[in-house]
């Protein structure tokens, strides 16, 4: 037999057979896994597997929205890549509350994240009686994990003819005239003096 016919043929044939066995046409030709904002992926494919498996994770302060694991077979990904949504810390509103004010939490991979909202959730600030909103009433959780616009405040909104009287722990009364306010303060002062005498 001539040397031209012997060559490296058997070796190439063996390589071709192994390639077909390990990665049949159409199973291993997916493009790069989709990149996601505020997150990353890990290749979880097992050795000698016909399927590419990708596992997505989010950066700190973000939570995954969608399937964490996607696979590639027949030149297609099993589902679109997930998204990483920002988490906004529940704002504290003195003398007020939020329209969505339950114990907010997000469950992700068996981890409960308390007192957070997920973008792009909107909440409305509702002030206690006698207080008014200073700033925008509705705020939105943004993709960078902050509230927009800035979280408003609830400040005392005194109607004409009313004054605020503190008794004990910030008890408010709205009295019709300054004379009534003066009398209420005198009565409150007298009650404190009586209480001190009783303690002696």
N, C-alpha and C positions, 0 to 999 in steps of 0.2 A: 504494500500500500504506500502511496506517495506521501511525503511529509506535508504537502499542501492540504490533504484531506484530513490528516490527523489533528493538527492545530489545537486550540483551546476550546473546541466546540463543546465537549461534555461538561466542562466547568460552567460555561455560559448557560447551557441547557438546565443544569441543576439550579443555578441562580434564578433563572426564569420561572422554573416550577415552584421554587420556594416563594418567590414574589407573588405568584398567582395564589398560592395557598394562604399566605399570610395577609394579603391585601388584594382581594379580587377587584377587578375593574369596577369602578362606580361606588366602592365602599370607602375608600380612603383618600378621596380627592377633594374634601371640603377645603375651602379657603381658610385663612386665619380666623380664629374665633372673633366675634364682634367685640370691640372695646366699649366700655361703659364709663360715663363720667362719675367721678367720686367713688370708683371701685376698681376691682381687678379680678383676674381669673386664674385658676390653677388647672393644669392638665391632669385629670384623674384617670386617664386611660390605663388599662392593665396591659401587661406585656402579652404580645401575640393576640391582642383583641382586634376584631374587625371593626369595632366602633370607637370613635373618639368621644371621650366624655370630658366636659368642661364644668368646673364648679366656680361660681361667682361669689365674691364677698365684697362688702362695702367698707369704705374708710370709716374711721370713728366719727360719730355724729350723724351717720346716715343709716338707713334701713332698706333692706332689699324689697322691691316690689316686683313680683314675678317669680318664675321658677329659678331656683338657685343652680340647678343642674340641667344642662342641655347636652344632647348627643348628636353626632353626625353620622348619617348613613345614607347611602345612595345619593351622595353629593348634596345633602340637605341637612340643615340643623333642625332638630326636633321641635323647637319653638324659638320665638324671638328672644334676644338677650334681655334679661331683666333690667330694671332701672334702680338706681340708688336715690332714694328720696330723703331729703333733709328732715331732721328732727328739730323742732323748736320747743324750748323750755316754756312751760306754762307761766304766763306773766302774772305777777302778784298785783292785784288792783285793790288799793286801800279804799275803803268805803264804797266798794262796788264788787261786781262779779262778771263772769263771762257768760255769753249765751250758751256756749257748750262748755259746761263746767263740771263734768263728771270727773272721776278719777281716771284721767287719760292714760292709757298705756298701749304699748305696741308689743306683740309677741313675735319674736324672731328667733328661730332655732332654740325654742324652749327658754328664752330669756325675756323677762318682762321689763320693759322700759317705762317707768312710771312718770306721770305728770309731763308728758310730751305730746305735741301735736305733729302731724305729718304734713309736709307741703303738698298741695297748695291750700290747706284748710283756712277758711275764714272764720273769725269769731267776732262777735259784737260785744262791746263793753256796756254794761248796764249799771248805773250808779244807784246807790241807796237813796231812799226818799230824802229830799232836802239838798241833795248833791247833784251837780251837773257835770257832764263830760267836757273836759278841756282838751281839745284835740280831736282827731278823727274817731268816730264811734266804731268803725269796722277796721280790723287789721288782718293781715295775711301772713302766713308762714311761708317764707321764701326759700329758694334753693340753697342759700348760704347759711341757713339755720337761724335767721333773725326775723323779727317781726317788721312788717312794713305796712303803712307808715309807722312812726314811732309809737310805742304804747302810750295811750292817753292817761290822764289822771282824773280822779273824781274829786272835785272841790266843792266846798259849801257854797250853795247858790241861795243867798238870803233874799227872799221876796221883800218888796217895799212894805215897811210897817212891821217887819218881824226882826227879832234879835235872838241870838243863840245863848242859852243859859246852860252852864255845865253843872250837873248835880251828880255826885258819885262818879261813875265811869262814863263820862261824855254823854249824859242824858240831855237831849235837845228838846226845847219847848219853843213854840212860836207864839209869841204874845202880841196882842193887837196894838199896844201903846208902850212908850218908854216908861210911863208910870207903873204899869203892870210888871214890867221887867224889873224895875227898882224894888217893888214890893216882894217879888219872887226871890230876889237876891237877899233881901233882908230876912225873909222867912228861912231861907236856906242857911244863912249865917247863924240865925238863932237856933236852928235845929242842931247845928254842929256844936254850939256852946252847951246846949242841954245834954248832948251825948257825952261831952267831956266831963260835965258835972256828975253824970251818972256813973262814969268809970272811976271816979275818985272815991 
